[in-house]
Amino acid sequence: MNESINEGANEYLKGRGAQINTKNRFLKNELIRQEIESIDDWTEPNTATVYLEQIAKTLVNKIDSPDVGMWYSMNPYQGCEHGCIYCYARNAHEYWGYSAGLDFERKIIVKKNAAILLRKFLMHPKWESVPIGLSGNTDCYQPAEKKFRLTRQLLEVCNEFNQPVGIITKNAGILRDKNLLKEMASKKLVSVLVSITSFDENLRRLMEPRTTTAAQRLRVLRELSDAGVRTGVILGPMIPGLNEQEMQRILKAASEAGAVFSAYTFVRLNGAIQLLFHDWLYKNFPDRADKVWHLIQHAHGGTVNDSRFGLRMRGQGPIADLVKQQFVKYNKLYKLNQESFELNTEIFQRPGEQGKLF
């Protein structure tokens, strides 16, 4: 059964993005605390993160969306302790029987056999190498990685097979693997997108409570670029009234730190994210919550979510168009996305196989 508890009714949970557990749409029954003061044997004693280790059945997933830019992705962790309130991946936690709210941030599913599954996948004779995305759902360098090192293991397998991989992260923990990434980059097997949404530390602490600072993310760009790794910055998402005015500053700083490509998304609040973001927004920014909410609605045809490919991650209308125009303008100004680049799929080789004949 699913817990649906407003734990933040009397006290704001610092260090968490979501303040509530939303209802899991896949579960018929749920446990509800009708009185805030009530205590039952199913009530969680604290808000500590729990790692749920499991033996997964699959790892690499095919992506059907044309908006993503990757055909396959793999995620060694489900749920993410970073706690980004806007994260679209929250909804996926419901498939595991948990809430997209607080559960997503503190019940982290750890796929202990991830490297074994990847090796098995790459050994399949029908696999024809195309890039695989790491962090297509949750951040592969979230705090759990320091303990379990699953992302490191996946990269080691990719390096062994010469399998190209694209990484998205907002955690400076990626620098632990700098030497391995440098080796892969020398074969054009890796590119890294660093997510930066704001230089306002007060906003970051509320919106992405357990992430590293923007200054540290710029450090990631600088160190990886100096090591020969192709790096870029993703501004995701841009939220009108909160952080969209920072686009120029972010792109300029990222370019100066060594980024050579960029991307952005416009906020969309699908599924349970709508309730979670609304609750968060009005608790933290009561002075401008109405304005921000209406601006998001204006960019999605009167709702806060548009599921149509091509529009859902960009929005439409004057606000969304202004963000797009700024992105194009400042990319040109700071010389981002100037050169075409493709990860190397020609040198993929299964262990024990003879090299390709030319």
C-alpha positions as CSV (number, residue, x, y, z in Angstrom):
1,M,0.0,0.0,0.0
2,N,1.1,3.6,-0.6
3,E,1.7,6.3,1.9
4,S,0.2,9.7,1.2
5,I,1.3,11.8,4.1
6,N,1.7,15.6,4.2
7,E,4.8,15.5,6.3
8,G,5.5,19.2,5.6
9,A,2.2,20.5,6.9
10,N,3.7,22.0,10.1
11,E,7.4,22.1,9.3
12,Y,9.2,22.6,6.0
13,L,11.5,19.6,5.3
14,K,14.9,21.2,4.6
15,G,17.1,19.3,2.2
16,R,14.1,17.9,0.3
17,G,12.5,19.3,-2.8
18,A,9.0,17.7,-2.4
19,Q,7.3,18.3,0.8
20,I,4.5,15.7,0.4
21,N,3.9,12.2,-1.0
22,T,1.4,12.3,-3.9
23,K,-0.9,9.4,-4.5
24,N,0.4,6.6,-6.7
25,R,-2.0,6.3,-9.6
26,F,-1.2,2.5,-10.0
27,L,-2.2,1.6,-6.4
28,K,-5.8,1.1,-5.4
29,N,-5.2,1.4,-1.7
30,E,-3.3,3.9,0.3
31,L,-2.7,4.8,3.9
32,I,-3.6,8.3,4.9
33,R,-2.8,10.2,8.2
34,Q,-6.0,12.1,8.8
35,E,-4.6,14.0,11.8
36,I,-1.1,15.5,11.7
37,E,-0.4,14.5,15.3
38,S,-1.4,10.9,14.8
39,I,1.3,8.2,15.0
40,D,0.8,4.7,13.6
41,D,3.1,1.7,13.1
42,W,3.4,2.4,9.4
43,T,4.5,6.0,10.0
44,E,8.1,6.6,8.9
45,P,10.3,7.7,11.8
46,N,12.4,10.2,9.9
47,T,13.3,11.5,6.4
48,A,16.6,9.6,6.0
49,T,17.5,8.2,2.6
50,V,17.1,4.5,2.2
51,Y,18.9,2.5,-0.5
52,L,16.9,-0.5,-1.8
53,E,19.4,-2.9,-3.5
54,Q,17.9,-5.2,-6.1
55,I,18.8,-7.6,-8.9
56,A,17.3,-5.9,-11.9
57,K,16.1,-7.8,-15.0
58,T,16.9,-5.1,-17.6
59,L,19.0,-2.0,-17.8
60,V,19.2,-0.6,-21.4
61,N,15.9,0.9,-22.6
62,K,14.9,2.1,-26.1
63,I,13.8,5.7,-26.2
64,D,10.9,6.4,-28.5
65,S,10.8,10.2,-28.0
66,P,12.3,12.3,-30.8
67,D,12.8,15.2,-28.3
68,V,15.6,13.5,-26.4
69,G,18.4,13.0,-28.9
70,M,19.3,9.5,-27.8
71,W,18.0,6.2,-29.0
72,Y,18.9,4.2,-25.9
73,S,19.4,5.0,-22.2
74,M,20.5,3.2,-19.0
75,N,19.9,4.1,-15.4
76,P,21.8,2.3,-12.6
77,Y,19.5,4.1,-10.0
78,Q,15.8,4.7,-9.8
79,G,14.8,7.7,-7.7
80,C,17.2,10.5,-7.0
81,E,18.4,12.1,-3.8
82,H,19.1,15.4,-5.6
83,G,15.4,16.2,-5.0
84,C,14.9,18.5,-8.0
85,I,11.2,19.6,-7.6
86,Y,10.6,19.8,-11.4
87,C,12.1,16.4,-12.3
88,Y,10.0,14.6,-14.9
89,A,11.5,11.3,-13.7
90,R,9.5,11.4,-10.5
91,N,6.5,9.9,-12.2
92,A,8.5,6.7,-13.0
93,H,8.8,6.0,-9.3
94,E,5.2,5.1,-9.3
95,Y,5.9,2.0,-11.4
96,W,8.0,0.7,-8.5
97,G,5.1,1.1,-6.0
98,Y,6.2,4.4,-4.5
99,S,5.2,8.0,-4.6
100,A,6.6,10.6,-7.0
101,G,7.0,12.9,-4.0
102,L,9.2,12.3,-1.0
103,D,9.6,8.6,-1.8
104,F,11.4,9.6,-5.1
105,E,14.1,11.4,-3.1
106,R,14.6,9.0,-0.2
107,K,13.8,5.6,-1.5
108,I,16.6,5.0,-4.0
109,I,16.5,1.7,-6.0
110,V,20.0,0.4,-6.6
111,K,20.5,-2.0,-9.5
112,K,23.4,-3.9,-8.2
113,N,23.9,-6.0,-11.3
114,A,23.9,-3.1,-13.7
115,A,27.3,-3.8,-15.1
116,I,26.5,-7.5,-15.7
117,L,23.3,-6.5,-17.5
118,L,25.1,-4.0,-19.7
119,R,27.8,-6.6,-20.6
120,K,25.1,-9.1,-21.5
121,F,23.3,-6.5,-23.6
122,L,26.4,-5.5,-25.5
123,M,27.4,-9.1,-26.1
124,H,24.1,-9.8,-28.0
125,P,25.0,-10.4,-31.7
126,K,22.2,-8.2,-32.9
127,W,23.5,-5.1,-31.1
128,E,24.8,-2.6,-33.6
129,S,26.6,0.1,-31.6
130,V,24.8,3.5,-31.3
131,P,25.3,5.9,-28.4
132,I,23.7,5.0,-25.1
133,G,22.6,7.8,-22.7
134,L,23.5,7.7,-19.0
135,S,21.1,9.6,-16.8
136,G,18.2,9.5,-19.2
137,N,15.9,9.2,-16.1
138,T,17.8,9.9,-12.9
139,D,21.3,11.3,-12.3
140,C,23.9,8.6,-12.5
141,Y,26.3,10.6,-10.2
142,Q,23.7,11.2,-7.5
143,P,25.0,10.7,-3.9
144,A,24.4,6.9,-4.1
145,E,27.2,6.6,-6.7
146,K,29.8,7.5,-4.1
147,K,28.8,4.3,-2.2
148,F,27.9,1.9,-4.9
149,R,30.1,3.0,-7.9
150,L,27.7,1.5,-10.5
151,T,28.2,4.3,-13.0
152,R,31.9,3.7,-12.8
153,Q,31.4,0.0,-13.5
154,L,29.2,0.8,-16.5
155,L,31.8,3.2,-17.9
156,E,34.5,0.5,-17.5
157,V,32.3,-1.9,-19.6
158,C,31.7,0.7,-22.2
159,N,35.4,1.4,-22.4
160,E,36.2,-2.3,-22.8
161,F,33.7,-2.7,-25.6
162,N,34.4,0.8,-27.2
163,Q,30.7,1.6,-26.7
164,P,30.0,5.3,-27.0
165,V,28.0,6.9,-24.2
166,G,26.5,10.4,-23.4
167,I,26.3,11.5,-19.8
168,I,24.1,14.2,-18.2
169,T,24.8,15.2,-14.6
170,K,24.6,18.0,-12.1
171,N,27.0,16.4,-9.6
172,A,30.7,17.1,-9.2
173,G,31.2,13.4,-8.3
174,I,31.8,12.8,-12.0
175,L,35.3,14.1,-11.5
176,R,36.1,10.9,-9.6
177,D,36.1,9.2,-13.0
178,K,38.0,11.9,-14.8
179,N,40.9,9.7,-15.9
180,L,38.6,7.0,-17.3
181,L,36.6,9.7,-19.1
182,K,39.8,11.1,-20.5
183,E,40.7,7.7,-21.9
184,M,37.3,7.3,-23.5
185,A,37.4,10.8,-24.9
186,S,40.6,10.0,-26.7
187,K,38.6,7.5,-28.7
188,K,35.6,9.8,-29.1
189,L,33.5,7.5,-26.9
190,V,32.0,10.0,-24.4
191,S,30.5,13.5,-24.2
192,V,29.2,15.1,-21.0
193,L,26.3,17.5,-20.5
194,V,26.4,19.4,-17.2
195,S,23.0,20.7,-16.0
196,I,23.0,24.3,-14.7
197,T,19.7,26.0,-13.8
198,S,20.7,28.9,-11.6
199,F,23.5,30.9,-10.1
200,D,21.1,32.0,-7.3
201,E,22.1,29.8,-4.4
202,N,18.9,30.5,-2.5
203,L,16.9,29.3,-5.4
204,R,19.1,26.3,-6.0
205,R,18.9,25.2,-2.4
206,L,15.1,25.2,-2.6
207,M,14.7,23.9,-6.2
208,E,17.5,21.3,-6.2
209,P,18.3,20.8,-2.5
210,R,20.9,18.1,-2.6
211,T,22.9,19.1,-5.7
212,T,26.3,20.8,-5.9
213,T,26.6,24.5,-6.5
214,A,26.7,26.2,-9.9
215,A,30.3,27.1,-9.1
216,Q,31.2,23.4,-8.7
217,R,29.4,22.6,-11.9
218,L,31.5,25.1,-13.8
219,R,34.5,23.4,-12.2
220,V,33.3,20.1,-13.7
221,L,33.1,21.7,-17.1
222,R,36.6,23.2,-16.7
223,E,38.4,20.1,-15.5
224,L,36.8,17.7,-18.0
225,S,37.4,20.1,-20.9
226,D,41.0,20.5,-19.8
227,A,41.2,16.7,-19.8
228,G,40.0,16.5,-23.4
229,V,36.4,15.5,-22.7
230,R,33.8,17.2,-24.9
231,T,31.5,19.0,-22.6
232,G,28.3,21.0,-22.8
233,V,25.7,22.7,-20.7
234,I,22.0,22.0,-20.5
235,L,19.7,24.6,-19.0
236,G,16.9,22.5,-17.8
237,P,14.4,23.6,-17.2
238,M,13.9,27.2,-17.8
239,I,11.1,28.4,-15.6
240,P,9.6,31.8,-16.3
241,G,9.6,34.1,-13.3
242,L,12.2,32.0,-11.5
243,N,15.3,31.4,-13.6
244,E,14.7,32.2,-17.3
245,Q,16.4,35.6,-16.9
246,E,19.7,33.8,-16.1
247,M,20.1,32.2,-19.5
248,Q,22.8,34.6,-20.8
249,R,24.8,34.4,-17.6
250,I,24.8,30.6,-17.6
251,L,25.7,30.2,-21.3
252,K,28.5,32.8,-21.0
253,A,30.0,31.2,-17.9
254,A,29.7,27.7,-19.3
255,S,31.4,28.7,-22.5
256,E,34.3,30.4,-20.6
257,A,34.6,27.1,-18.6
258,G,35.1,25.1,-21.7
259,A,31.6,24.0,-22.8
260,V,31.3,23.7,-26.6
261,F,27.7,22.7,-27.0
262,S,24.4,23.4,-25.2
263,A,20.7,22.5,-24.9
264,Y,17.7,23.7,-22.9
265,T,14.2,22.6,-21.9
266,F,11.2,24.7,-20.9
267,V,9.5,23.5,-17.8
268,R,6.6,21.1,-18.1
269,L,4.7,19.6,-15.2
270,N,3.4,16.2,-16.2
271,G,1.6,13.7,-13.9
272,A,2.2,14.1,-10.2
273,I,4.8,16.8,-10.9
274,Q,2.0,19.3,-11.3
275,L,0.8,18.8,-7.7
276,L,4.3,18.6,-6.3
277,F,5.6,21.8,-8.0
278,H,2.4,23.7,-7.2
279,D,2.8,22.8,-3.5
280,W,6.5,23.7,-3.5
281,L,6.0,27.0,-5.5
282,Y,3.3,28.4,-3.2
283,K,5.2,27.4,0.0
284,N,8.5,29.0,-1.1
285,F,7.4,31.9,-3.3
286,P,4.0,33.1,-2.2
287,D,4.7,36.6,-3.5
288,R,5.1,35.5,-7.1
289,A,3.6,32.0,-7.2
290,D,0.5,33.1,-9.1
291,K,2.6,34.9,-11.7
292,V,4.9,31.9,-12.3
293,W,2.1,29.4,-12.5
294,H,0.2,31.5,-15.0
295,L,3.3,32.0,-17.1
296,I,3.9,28.3,-17.3
297,Q,0.2,27.8,-18.3
298,H,0.5,30.4,-21.1
299,A,3.4,28.5,-22.5
300,H,1.4,25.2,-22.7
301,G,-1.9,26.3,-24.1
302,G,-3.5,27.0,-20.7
303,T,-2.2,23.9,-18.9
304,V,1.1,23.2,-17.3
305,N,1.9,20.2,-19.5
306,D,1.9,19.5,-23.2
307,S,2.7,15.9,-24.2
308,R,3.0,16.6,-27.9
309,F,6.4,15.8,-29.3
310,G,8.3,18.8,-30.5
311,L,6.3,21.1,-28.2
312,R,6.4,19.5,-24.8
313,M,10.0,20.4,-24.0
314,R,10.0,23.8,-25.7
315,G,6.5,25.2,-25.0
316,Q,4.8,27.7,-27.3
317,G,3.6,31.3,-27.3
318,P,5.3,34.6,-26.4
319,I,7.1,33.4,-23.2
320,A,8.4,30.2,-24.7
321,D,9.4,32.0,-27.9
322,L,11.3,34.6,-26.0
323,V,13.3,31.9,-24.2
324,K,14.1,30.2,-27.5
325,Q,15.2,33.5,-29.1
326,Q,17.5,34.2,-26.2
327,F,19.0,30.7,-26.5
328,V,19.7,31.1,-30.2
329,K,21.2,34.6,-29.7
330,Y,23.5,33.7,-26.8
331,N,24.7,30.4,-28.4
332,K,25.8,32.5,-31.3
333,L,27.4,35.1,-29.1
334,Y,29.4,32.6,-27.0
335,K,30.2,30.3,-29.9
336,L,28.3,27.3,-28.7
337,N,27.0,24.5,-31.0
338,Q,29.3,25.8,-33.7
339,E,30.7,22.4,-34.8
340,S,29.0,19.1,-35.6
341,F,30.1,16.1,-33.5
342,E,29.3,12.4,-33.4
343,L,30.5,9.8,-31.0
344,N,32.5,7.1,-32.5
345,T,30.5,3.9,-33.3
346,E,33.0,2.4,-35.7
347,I,35.4,0.8,-33.2
348,F,32.9,-1.1,-31.1
349,Q,34.2,-4.6,-30.5
350,R,33.1,-7.4,-28.3
351,P,35.9,-9.0,-26.2
352,G,37.4,-12.0,-28.0
353,E,36.2,-10.9,-31.5
354,Q,38.7,-10.1,-34.2
355,G,39.1,-6.5,-35.2
356,K,37.1,-5.1,-38.1
357,L,38.6,-5.6,-41.6
358,F,38.8,-2.6,-43.8
